[in-house]
């Protein structure tokens, strides 16, 4: 599932990444892929900003503002039945 293009708050610091793969294990939308001994973002727009990757990265290589932005607005619209509004 994709949300809106180019609005996700996901940030990945390749210098801090060791390729441990924890983000691969916990990401529900397979946003990350292994690449050359590290991990890289496969599809930023697939991120739902749940924060599982950032909470489970032991090296602090991933940051995401959980529960904010357009992805959160779309998720909330599923529950409320209203049109999504993220304020942007």
NORHU-V929640 format. One line per field, one symbol per residue. ss: DSSP state (a for helix, b for strand, c for the rest). psi: psi as a letter, one per 30 degrees, with the letter a starting at -180 (. if undefined). burial: b if it has 24 or more other C-alpha atoms within 12 Angstrom, else e. Layout:
# NORHU-V929640
ss=???
psi=???
burial=???
This chain:
# NORHU-V929640
ss=ccccccccccbbcccccccccaaaaacccccbbbbccbbbbccaaacccccaaaaacccccbbcccccaaaaaaaaaaaacccccccc
psi=klckkhfkgkkkjfefkfgfgeeeefjfghfllkjhgaklkejeffkghfgeeeffjfggfkkkjkglaeeeeeeefeefglkkjfg.
burial=eebbeebbbbbbeeeebbbbbbbbeebebbbbeeeeeebbbeebbbbbbbbbbbeebeeebbbbbbebbbbbbbbeeeeeeeeeeeee
